Amino acid sequence: MSNYGKMKTKETTLTHSIDLTVRFSELDPLGMVWHGNYARYLEDAREAWGRHYGLGYMDMYNHGFAAPLYDLQLHYRGRATLNDRLRVTITYCDAAEGRLVFRYQITNAQTGELVLTAESLQLFITLEGVFWPAAPDFYLEWKKSHGLC
């Protein structure tokens, strides 16, 4: 169990990983992955997780909702360089109301070195852009189908 701000969350077993290779265009002048690219790596993992567990962006859209990023916390633990194979692991953390909380870990897939840890918070809005503080019905059904309610 962790606190995301003042909100209590519980880590689940709903985890997914993707592997990627660091490309030249992702490096900074020092030859390390430019810090802004880590957010893209996390989003790639989030999209893969959504497809795997049936809670992707189009699933939300088809129910009349979107879940934009509200907060993202990154903690740099190591470095990645050209051609490094990275494993990005995302874990869903159960939270109250209509919140999506994810915990991430990026490791060097070859050495096991921890490169980055992160946590994100997404909030539901209607497709008209209205904030929806309660959990939408489709999200409650999804949680029930995964034994979370």
VOVEX-972847 format. One record per residue: residue in three letters; x, y, z of N, C-alpha, C, O in turn; residue number from 1. Coordinates in steps of 0.2 Angstrom, whole numbers, plus 5000, padded with zeros to 4 digits. Atoms other than C-alpha are relative to their C-alpha. Layout:
REM VOVEX-972847
+--------+------+------+------+-------+-------+-------+------+------+------+------+------+------+-----+
| residu | n.px | n.py | n.pz | ca.px | ca.py | ca.pz | c.px | c.py | c.pz | o.px | o.py | o.pz | num |
+--------+------+------+------+-------+-------+-------+------+------+------+------+------+------+-----+
|    ALA |    X |    Y |    Z |     X |     Y |     Z |    X |    Y |    Z |    X |    Y |    Z | NUM |
...
+--------+------+------+------+-------+-------+-------+------+------+------+------+------+------+-----+
REM end
This chain:
REM VOVEX-972847
+--------+------+------+------+-------+-------+-------+------+------+------+------+------+------+-----+
| residu | n.px | n.py | n.pz | ca.px | ca.py | ca.pz | c.px | c.py | c.pz | o.px | o.py | o.pz | num |
+--------+------+------+------+-------+-------+-------+------+------+------+------+------+------+-----+
|    MET | 5004 | 4994 | 5000 |  5000 |  5000 |  5000 | 5004 | 5006 | 5000 | 5010 | 5006 | 5003 |   1 |
|    SER | 4997 | 4994 | 5000 |  5006 |  5017 |  4996 | 4995 | 5006 | 5000 | 4989 | 5005 | 4999 |   2 |
|    ASN | 5004 | 4994 | 5000 |  5000 |  5035 |  4997 | 5002 | 5004 | 4994 | 5008 | 5006 | 4993 |   3 |
|    TYR | 4999 | 4996 | 5006 |  4999 |  5045 |  4981 | 4997 | 5007 | 5002 | 4991 | 5008 | 5002 |   4 |
|    GLY | 5003 | 4994 | 4997 |  4998 |  5062 |  4989 | 4997 | 4998 | 5006 | 5000 | 4994 | 5010 |   5 |
|    LYS | 5004 | 5002 | 4994 |  4985 |  5060 |  5003 | 4996 | 4994 | 4998 | 4992 | 4991 | 5002 |   6 |
|    MET | 5005 | 5005 | 5002 |  4976 |  5046 |  4993 | 5003 | 4993 | 5001 | 5009 | 4992 | 4999 |   7 |
|    LYS | 4997 | 5007 | 4999 |  4979 |  5028 |  4998 | 4998 | 4996 | 4994 | 4993 | 4996 | 4991 |   8 |
|    THR | 5000 | 5004 | 5005 |  4982 |  5016 |  4985 | 5002 | 4993 | 5002 | 5006 | 4992 | 5006 |   9 |
|    LYS | 4997 | 5007 | 4999 |  4985 |  4997 |  4984 | 5002 | 4997 | 4994 | 4998 | 4996 | 4989 |  10 |
|    GLU | 4997 | 5003 | 5006 |  4996 |  4989 |  4972 | 4997 | 4993 | 4999 | 4995 | 4989 | 5003 |  11 |
|    THR | 5004 | 5007 | 5002 |  4988 |  4974 |  4962 | 5005 | 4996 | 4996 | 5011 | 4998 | 4996 |  12 |
|    THR | 4995 | 5004 | 5004 |  4995 |  4960 |  4952 | 4998 | 5001 | 4993 | 5001 | 4998 | 4988 |  13 |
|    LEU | 5001 | 4999 | 5007 |  4989 |  4968 |  4936 | 5006 | 5004 | 4997 | 5006 | 5010 | 4997 |  14 |
|    THR | 4994 | 4997 | 5002 |  5006 |  4971 |  4929 | 5001 | 4998 | 4993 | 4999 | 4992 | 4990 |  15 |
|    HIS | 4998 | 5002 | 5007 |  5013 |  4971 |  4911 | 5006 | 5004 | 4999 | 5008 | 5009 | 5002 |  16 |
|    SER | 4993 | 4997 | 5001 |  5030 |  4974 |  4904 | 5001 | 5001 | 4992 | 4998 | 4997 | 4988 |  17 |
|    ILE | 4998 | 5000 | 5007 |  5037 |  4980 |  4887 | 5007 | 5001 | 5000 | 5010 | 5003 | 5005 |  18 |
|    ASP | 4993 | 4999 | 5001 |  5054 |  4980 |  4881 | 5001 | 5005 | 4994 | 4998 | 5005 | 4989 |  19 |
|    LEU | 4998 | 4995 | 5005 |  5062 |  4994 |  4870 | 5008 | 5001 | 5000 | 5011 | 4999 | 5004 |  20 |
|    THR | 4993 | 4999 | 5001 |  5079 |  4998 |  4863 | 5001 | 5008 | 4999 | 4997 | 5011 | 4995 |  21 |
|    VAL | 4999 | 4993 | 5000 |  5086 |  5016 |  4866 | 5003 | 5002 | 4993 | 5008 | 4999 | 4991 |  22 |
|    ARG | 4998 | 4997 | 5007 |  5088 |  5025 |  4849 | 5004 | 5006 | 5001 | 5004 | 5009 | 5006 |  23 |
|    PHE | 4995 | 4994 | 5000 |  5101 |  5038 |  4844 | 4996 | 5006 | 5001 | 4998 | 5011 | 5005 |  24 |
|    SER | 5004 | 4994 | 4999 |  5087 |  5051 |  4843 | 4997 | 5002 | 5007 | 4995 | 5007 | 5008 |  25 |
|    GLU | 5003 | 4999 | 4993 |  5082 |  5049 |  4861 | 5006 | 5002 | 5005 | 5004 | 5003 | 5011 |  26 |
|    LEU | 4995 | 4998 | 4995 |  5099 |  5054 |  4868 | 5001 | 5007 | 5000 | 4999 | 5011 | 4996 |  27 |
|    ASP | 4998 | 4993 | 4999 |  5105 |  5071 |  4875 | 5007 | 5001 | 4998 | 5010 | 4996 | 4996 |  28 |
|    PRO | 4993 | 4999 | 5002 |  5122 |  5079 |  4871 | 5005 | 4996 | 5004 | 5011 | 4995 | 5002 |  29 |
|    LEU | 4995 | 5004 | 4996 |  5130 |  5068 |  4885 | 4999 | 4993 | 4998 | 5003 | 4989 | 5001 |  30 |
|    GLY | 5000 | 5007 | 5002 |  5125 |  5052 |  4876 | 4995 | 4996 | 5005 | 4995 | 4990 | 5004 |  31 |
|    MET | 5005 | 5004 | 4996 |  5111 |  5047 |  4889 | 4993 | 5002 | 4998 | 4992 | 5007 | 4994 |  32 |
|    VAL | 5007 | 4999 | 5002 |  5093 |  5046 |  4887 | 4998 | 5007 | 5002 | 4998 | 5008 | 5008 |  33 |
|    TRP | 5002 | 4994 | 4998 |  5086 |  5063 |  4887 | 4994 | 4999 | 5005 | 4989 | 4995 | 5003 |  34 |
|    HIS | 5005 | 5001 | 4994 |  5074 |  5065 |  4903 | 4993 | 5000 | 4997 | 4989 | 4996 | 5000 |  35 |
|    GLY | 5007 | 5000 | 5002 |  5059 |  5069 |  4893 | 4997 | 4994 | 4996 | 4991 | 4993 | 4996 |  36 |
|    ASN | 5002 | 5006 | 5003 |  5059 |  5053 |  4884 | 4997 | 4994 | 5004 | 4994 | 4990 | 5002 |  37 |
|    TYR | 5003 | 5005 | 4996 |  5055 |  5043 |  4899 | 4993 | 5000 | 5001 | 4990 | 4995 | 5002 |  38 |
|    ALA | 5007 | 4999 | 4999 |  5038 |  5050 |  4900 | 4997 | 4996 | 4994 | 4991 | 4993 | 4994 |  39 |
|    ARG | 5003 | 5003 | 5006 |  5035 |  5043 |  4882 | 5001 | 4992 | 5001 | 4996 | 4988 | 4999 |  40 |
|    TYR | 4999 | 5007 | 4998 |  5042 |  5026 |  4888 | 4994 | 4997 | 5004 | 4992 | 4992 | 5003 |  41 |
|    LEU | 5006 | 5002 | 4995 |  5029 |  5026 |  4902 | 4994 | 4999 | 4996 | 4990 | 4995 | 4998 |  42 |
|    GLU | 5007 | 5000 | 5004 |  5015 |  5030 |  4890 | 5000 | 4994 | 4996 | 4994 | 4991 | 4995 |  43 |
|    ASP | 5000 | 5006 | 5005 |  5020 |  5016 |  4878 | 4998 | 4994 | 5005 | 4994 | 4990 | 5002 |  44 |
|    ALA | 5002 | 5006 | 4996 |  5019 |  5004 |  4893 | 4993 | 5001 | 5002 | 4989 | 4996 | 5003 |  45 |
|    ARG | 5007 | 4999 | 4998 |  5002 |  5012 |  4899 | 4996 | 4998 | 4994 | 4991 | 4994 | 4995 |  46 |
|    GLU | 5004 | 5002 | 5006 |  4995 |  5009 |  4881 | 5000 | 4993 | 5000 | 4995 | 4990 | 4998 |  47 |
|    ALA | 5000 | 5007 | 5000 |  5001 |  4991 |  4881 | 4996 | 4997 | 5005 | 4993 | 4992 | 5004 |  48 |
|    TRP | 5004 | 5003 | 4995 |  4994 |  4988 |  4898 | 4993 | 5000 | 4999 | 4989 | 4996 | 5000 |  49 |
|    GLY | 5007 | 4999 | 5001 |  4977 |  4995 |  4893 | 4998 | 4995 | 4995 | 4992 | 4992 | 4996 |  50 |
|    ARG | 5002 | 5005 | 5005 |  4977 |  4984 |  4878 | 4999 | 4993 | 5003 | 4995 | 4989 | 5001 |  51 |
|    HIS | 4999 | 5006 | 4997 |  4982 |  4969 |  4888 | 4994 | 4998 | 5005 | 4991 | 4993 | 5005 |  52 |
|    TYR | 5005 | 5001 | 4995 |  4969 |  4972 |  4902 | 4993 | 5002 | 4998 | 4988 | 5002 | 5002 |  53 |
|    GLY | 5007 | 4998 | 5002 |  4954 |  4979 |  4892 | 4998 | 5007 | 5003 | 4992 | 5008 | 5004 |  54 |
|    LEU | 5001 | 4993 | 4997 |  4956 |  4997 |  4899 | 5004 | 5005 | 4996 | 5008 | 5009 | 4999 |  55 |
|    GLY | 4996 | 4995 | 5004 |  4964 |  5006 |  4884 | 4996 | 5006 | 4999 | 4990 | 5007 | 5001 |  56 |
|    TYR | 5003 | 4994 | 5002 |  4961 |  5023 |  4878 | 4993 | 5000 | 4996 | 4988 | 5004 | 4997 |  57 |
|    MET | 5006 | 5001 | 5004 |  4948 |  5018 |  4865 | 4995 | 4997 | 5004 | 4989 | 4998 | 5003 |  58 |
|    ASP | 5005 | 5003 | 4996 |  4939 |  5007 |  4878 | 4996 | 5006 | 5004 | 4990 | 5006 | 5004 |  59 |
|    MET | 5002 | 4994 | 4997 |  4937 |  5023 |  4888 | 4995 | 5004 | 4996 | 4990 | 5006 | 4997 |  60 |
|    TYR | 5003 | 4996 | 5005 |  4932 |  5033 |  4873 | 4993 | 4997 | 4998 | 4988 | 5001 | 4997 |  61 |
|    ASN | 5006 | 5003 | 5002 |  4919 |  5021 |  4868 | 4994 | 5000 | 5005 | 4989 | 4999 | 5004 |  62 |
|    HIS | 5004 | 5000 | 4994 |  4911 |  5023 |  4885 | 4999 | 5008 | 5001 | 4995 | 5009 | 5006 |  63 |
|    GLY | 5001 | 4993 | 4999 |  4911 |  5042 |  4883 | 5005 | 5004 | 5005 | 5003 | 5009 | 5007 |  64 |
|    PHE | 4996 | 4997 | 4995 |  4926 |  5046 |  4894 | 5007 | 5000 | 4997 | 5009 | 4996 | 4992 |  65 |
|    ALA | 4992 | 5000 | 5001 |  4945 |  5050 |  4893 | 5003 | 5001 | 5007 | 4999 | 5002 | 5012 |  66 |
|    ALA | 4996 | 5000 | 4993 |  4958 |  5049 |  4907 | 5006 | 5004 | 4999 | 5012 | 5000 | 4999 |  67 |
|    PRO | 4993 | 4996 | 5000 |  4971 |  5063 |  4905 | 5004 | 4999 | 5006 | 5002 | 4998 | 5011 |  68 |
|    LEU | 4995 | 5000 | 4994 |  4987 |  5063 |  4915 | 4999 | 5006 | 5004 | 4998 | 5012 | 5002 |  69 |
|    TYR | 5000 | 4994 | 4996 |  4985 |  5074 |  4930 | 5006 | 5001 | 5004 | 5008 | 5007 | 5005 |  70 |
|    ASP | 4994 | 5000 | 4997 |  5001 |  5070 |  4939 | 5005 | 4995 | 4998 | 5003 | 4989 | 4997 |  71 |
|    LEU | 4995 | 5005 | 5002 |  5017 |  5061 |  4935 | 5006 | 5002 | 5004 | 5009 | 5007 | 5004 |  72 |
|    GLN | 4994 | 5000 | 4996 |  5032 |  5058 |  4947 | 5005 | 4996 | 4997 | 5004 | 4990 | 4997 |  73 |
|    LEU | 4995 | 5004 | 5003 |  5048 |  5053 |  4940 | 5006 | 5000 | 5005 | 5008 | 5005 | 5008 |  74 |
|    HIS | 4994 | 5000 | 4995 |  5063 |  5047 |  4951 | 5006 | 4996 | 4996 | 5005 | 4990 | 4995 |  75 |
|    TYR | 4995 | 5003 | 5004 |  5079 |  5044 |  4941 | 5005 | 4996 | 5005 | 5007 | 4999 | 5010 |  76 |
|    ARG | 4995 | 5004 | 4996 |  5090 |  5030 |  4948 | 5006 | 4998 | 4997 | 5011 | 4995 | 5000 |  77 |
|    GLY | 4994 | 5002 | 5004 |  5102 |  5026 |  4934 | 5000 | 5003 | 4994 | 4996 | 5008 | 4993 |  78 |
|    ARG | 5000 | 4997 | 5007 |  5106 |  5030 |  4916 | 4999 | 4995 | 4995 | 5001 | 4989 | 4996 |  79 |
|    ALA | 5001 | 5004 | 5006 |  5102 |  5023 |  4899 | 5004 | 5003 | 4995 | 5003 | 5009 | 4994 |  80 |
|    THR | 4997 | 4997 | 5005 |  5112 |  5025 |  4884 | 4999 | 4996 | 4993 | 4994 | 4991 | 4993 |  81 |
|    LEU | 5002 | 5003 | 5007 |  5112 |  5020 |  4865 | 5000 | 4993 | 5000 | 5005 | 4990 | 5003 |  82 |
|    ASN | 5001 | 5007 | 5001 |  5106 |  5003 |  4861 | 4999 | 4996 | 5006 | 4998 | 4990 | 5006 |  83 |
|    ASP | 5002 | 5004 | 4994 |  5102 |  4998 |  4879 | 4993 | 4998 | 4999 | 4989 | 5001 | 4996 |  84 |
|    ARG | 5006 | 5003 | 5000 |  5088 |  4986 |  4880 | 4996 | 5002 | 5007 | 4999 | 5000 | 5012 |  85 |
|    LEU | 5004 | 4998 | 4994 |  5075 |  4993 |  4893 | 4994 | 4996 | 5001 | 4990 | 4995 | 4996 |  86 |
|    ARG | 5006 | 5003 | 4999 |  5061 |  4984 |  4901 | 4996 | 5005 | 5005 | 4998 | 5007 | 5010 |  87 |
|    VAL | 5004 | 4996 | 4996 |  5047 |  4995 |  4907 | 4994 | 4996 | 5002 | 4990 | 4993 | 4999 |  88 |
|    THR | 5005 | 5004 | 4997 |  5035 |  4987 |  4919 | 4995 | 5005 | 5004 | 4997 | 5010 | 5007 |  89 |
|    ILE | 5006 | 4996 | 4997 |  5018 |  4995 |  4924 | 4996 | 4996 | 5004 | 4994 | 4990 | 5003 |  90 |
|    THR | 5005 | 5004 | 4995 |  5007 |  4990 |  4939 | 4995 | 5005 | 5001 | 4996 | 5010 | 5003 |  91 |
|    TYR | 5006 | 4996 | 4998 |  4990 |  4996 |  4942 | 4999 | 5000 | 5007 | 5000 | 4995 | 5011 |  92 |
|    CYS | 5002 | 5000 | 4993 |  4986 |  5002 |  4959 | 4993 | 5002 | 5002 | 4991 | 5007 | 4999 |  93 |
|    ASP | 5008 | 4998 | 4999 |  4968 |  5002 |  4965 | 5000 | 5006 | 5005 | 5003 | 5006 | 5010 |  94 |
|    ALA | 5001 | 4993 | 4997 |  4962 |  5019 |  4971 | 4993 | 5001 | 5001 | 4989 | 4998 | 4997 |  95 |
|    ALA | 5007 | 4998 | 4999 |  4946 |  5026 |  4977 | 4997 | 5004 | 4995 | 5001 | 5008 | 4991 |  96 |
|    GLU | 5003 | 4995 | 5005 |  4934 |  5035 |  4966 | 5002 | 4999 | 4993 | 5004 | 4993 | 4991 |  97 |
|    GLY | 4999 | 5001 | 5007 |  4937 |  5038 |  4948 | 5008 | 5002 | 4998 | 5009 | 5007 | 4995 |  98 |
|    ARG | 4993 | 4998 | 5001 |  4956 |  5038 |  4948 | 5004 | 4994 | 4997 | 5003 | 4988 | 5000 |  99 |
|    LEU | 4996 | 5005 | 5003 |  4969 |  5028 |  4938 | 5007 | 5001 | 5003 | 5010 | 5007 | 5001 | 100 |
|    VAL | 4994 | 4999 | 4997 |  4985 |  5026 |  4948 | 5005 | 4994 | 4997 | 5003 | 4988 | 4998 | 101 |
|    PHE | 4995 | 5005 | 5003 |  5000 |  5017 |  4940 | 5007 | 5001 | 5003 | 5009 | 5007 | 5004 | 102 |
|    ARG | 4993 | 4999 | 4997 |  5017 |  5013 |  4947 | 5005 | 4996 | 4994 | 5003 | 4991 | 4991 | 103 |
|    TYR | 4995 | 5002 | 5006 |  5032 |  5010 |  4934 | 5007 | 4999 | 5003 | 5009 | 5002 | 5008 | 104 |
|    GLN | 4993 | 5002 | 4998 |  5049 |  5003 |  4935 | 5003 | 4999 | 4993 | 5001 | 4995 | 4989 | 105 |
|    ILE | 4996 | 5002 | 5006 |  5062 |  5004 |  4921 | 5007 | 4998 | 5002 | 5010 | 5001 | 5006 | 106 |
|    THR | 4993 | 5003 | 4999 |  5077 |  4993 |  4921 | 5003 | 4998 | 4994 | 5000 | 4998 | 4989 | 107 |
|    ASN | 4996 | 5002 | 5005 |  5091 |  4989 |  4910 | 4999 | 4992 | 4999 | 5000 | 4988 | 5004 | 108 |
|    ALA | 5002 | 5007 | 5001 |  5085 |  4972 |  4903 | 5006 | 4995 | 4999 | 5005 | 4989 | 5001 | 109 |
|    GLN | 4994 | 5004 | 5001 |  5103 |  4966 |  4900 | 5003 | 4999 | 5007 | 5006 | 4994 | 5009 | 110 |
|    THR | 4996 | 5000 | 4994 |  5110 |  4971 |  4917 | 4996 | 4999 | 5006 | 4998 | 4997 | 5012 | 111 |
|    GLY | 5004 | 5000 | 4994 |  5095 |  4972 |  4929 | 5000 | 5006 | 5003 | 4997 | 5007 | 5008 | 112 |
|    GLU | 5000 | 4994 | 4996 |  5100 |  4989 |  4934 | 4994 | 5004 | 5000 | 4991 | 5005 | 4995 | 113 |
|    LEU | 5006 | 4996 | 4999 |  5086 |  5000 |  4940 | 5002 | 5007 | 4997 | 5007 | 5010 | 4999 | 114 |
|    VAL | 4999 | 4994 | 5003 |  5085 |  5016 |  4929 | 4995 | 5005 | 5002 | 4997 | 5011 | 5003 | 115 |
|    LEU | 5005 | 4995 | 4998 |  5069 |  5025 |  4934 | 4994 | 4996 | 5004 | 4992 | 4991 | 5002 | 116 |
|    THR | 5006 | 5002 | 4998 |  5054 |  5023 |  4945 | 4995 | 5006 | 4999 | 4998 | 5011 | 4999 | 117 |
|    ALA | 5005 | 4994 | 5001 |  5038 |  5033 |  4943 | 4993 | 4998 | 5002 | 4992 | 4992 | 5004 | 118 |
|    GLU | 5007 | 5001 | 4998 |  5020 |  5035 |  4948 | 4996 | 5005 | 4996 | 4998 | 5011 | 4995 | 119 |
|    SER | 5004 | 4995 | 5004 |  5006 |  5043 |  4938 | 4993 | 4999 | 5003 | 4990 | 4994 | 5005 | 120 |
|    LEU | 5007 | 5000 | 4998 |  4988 |  5048 |  4942 | 4996 | 5003 | 4994 | 4998 | 5008 | 4991 | 121 |
|    GLN | 5004 | 4998 | 5006 |  4975 |  5050 |  4928 | 4993 | 5001 | 5003 | 4990 | 4997 | 5008 | 122 |
|    LEU | 5007 | 4999 | 4998 |  4957 |  5057 |  4931 | 4995 | 5000 | 4994 | 4997 | 5001 | 4989 | 123 |
|    PHE | 5004 | 5001 | 5006 |  4942 |  5054 |  4921 | 4996 | 5007 | 4999 | 4995 | 5011 | 5003 | 124 |
|    ILE | 5004 | 4995 | 5002 |  4933 |  5067 |  4911 | 4996 | 4998 | 4994 | 4997 | 4993 | 4991 | 125 |
|    THR | 5004 | 5002 | 5005 |  4919 |  5066 |  4899 | 5003 | 5002 | 4993 | 5008 | 5006 | 4994 | 126 |
|    LEU | 4997 | 4998 | 5007 |  4922 |  5068 |  4880 | 4999 | 5008 | 4999 | 5002 | 5010 | 4994 | 127 |
|    GLU | 5001 | 4993 | 5001 |  4915 |  5086 |  4882 | 5005 | 5004 | 5005 | 5005 | 5010 | 5005 | 128 |
|    GLY | 4995 | 4997 | 4995 |  4929 |  5089 |  4895 | 4998 | 5002 | 5007 | 5001 | 5006 | 5010 | 129 |
|    VAL | 5003 | 4999 | 4993 |  4919 |  5089 |  4911 | 5003 | 4995 | 5005 | 5003 | 4989 | 5003 | 130 |
|    PHE | 4996 | 5005 | 4995 |  4929 |  5082 |  4926 | 4994 | 4996 | 5003 | 4989 | 4998 | 5005 | 131 |
|    TRP | 5005 | 5005 | 4998 |  4920 |  5066 |  4932 | 5004 | 4997 | 5007 | 5007 | 4992 | 5006 | 132 |
|    PRO | 4996 | 5003 | 4994 |  4926 |  5063 |  4951 | 4998 | 4993 | 5002 | 5002 | 4990 | 5005 | 133 |
|    ALA | 5002 | 5007 | 4998 |  4916 |  5047 |  4953 | 5002 | 4995 | 4995 | 5004 | 4997 | 4989 | 134 |
|    ALA | 4998 | 5005 | 5005 |  4921 |  5031 |  4945 | 4994 | 4999 | 4995 | 4989 | 4997 | 4997 | 135 |
|    PRO | 5006 | 5001 | 5005 |  4911 |  5029 |  4929 | 4998 | 4993 | 5000 | 5002 | 4988 | 5003 | 136 |
|    ASP | 5003 | 5006 | 4999 |  4900 |  5014 |  4928 | 5005 | 4994 | 4996 | 5006 | 4989 | 4999 | 137 |
|    PHE | 4996 | 5005 | 5003 |  4911 |  5005 |  4915 | 5006 | 4998 | 5003 | 5009 | 4993 | 5003 | 138 |
|    TYR | 4994 | 5001 | 4996 |  4926 |  5007 |  4926 | 4999 | 4996 | 5006 | 5003 | 4991 | 5008 | 139 |
|    LEU | 5002 | 5004 | 4994 |  4917 |  5000 |  4941 | 4999 | 4992 | 4997 | 5001 | 4988 | 5001 | 140 |
|    GLU | 5001 | 5007 | 5003 |  4912 |  4985 |  4930 | 5007 | 4997 | 4998 | 5008 | 4991 | 5000 | 141 |
|    TRP | 4994 | 5003 | 5002 |  4930 |  4983 |  4924 | 5004 | 4998 | 5007 | 5007 | 4992 | 5007 | 142 |
|    LYS | 4997 | 5002 | 4994 |  4936 |  4983 |  4942 | 4997 | 4994 | 5003 | 5001 | 4989 | 5006 | 143 |
|    LYS | 5004 | 5006 | 4998 |  4923 |  4970 |  4947 | 5003 | 4994 | 4996 | 5004 | 4989 | 4999 | 144 |
|    SER | 4998 | 5006 | 5004 |  4929 |  4959 |  4933 | 5007 | 4998 | 5001 | 5009 | 4992 | 4999 | 145 |
|    HIS | 4994 | 5002 | 4998 |  4946 |  4959 |  4940 | 5001 | 4999 | 5007 | 5007 | 4999 | 5010 | 146 |
|    GLY | 5000 | 5001 | 4992 |  4941 |  4956 |  4958 | 5002 | 5006 | 5004 | 5005 | 5004 | 5010 | 147 |
|    LEU | 4998 | 4994 | 4996 |  4944 |  4974 |  4964 | 4995 | 5003 | 5004 | 4996 | 5008 | 5007 | 148 |
|    CYS | 5006 | 4997 | 4997 |  4927 |  4978 |  4970 | 4996 | 4994 | 5004 | 4991 | 4996 | 5008 | 149 |
+--------+------+------+------+-------+-------+-------+------+------+------+------+------+------+-----+
REM end
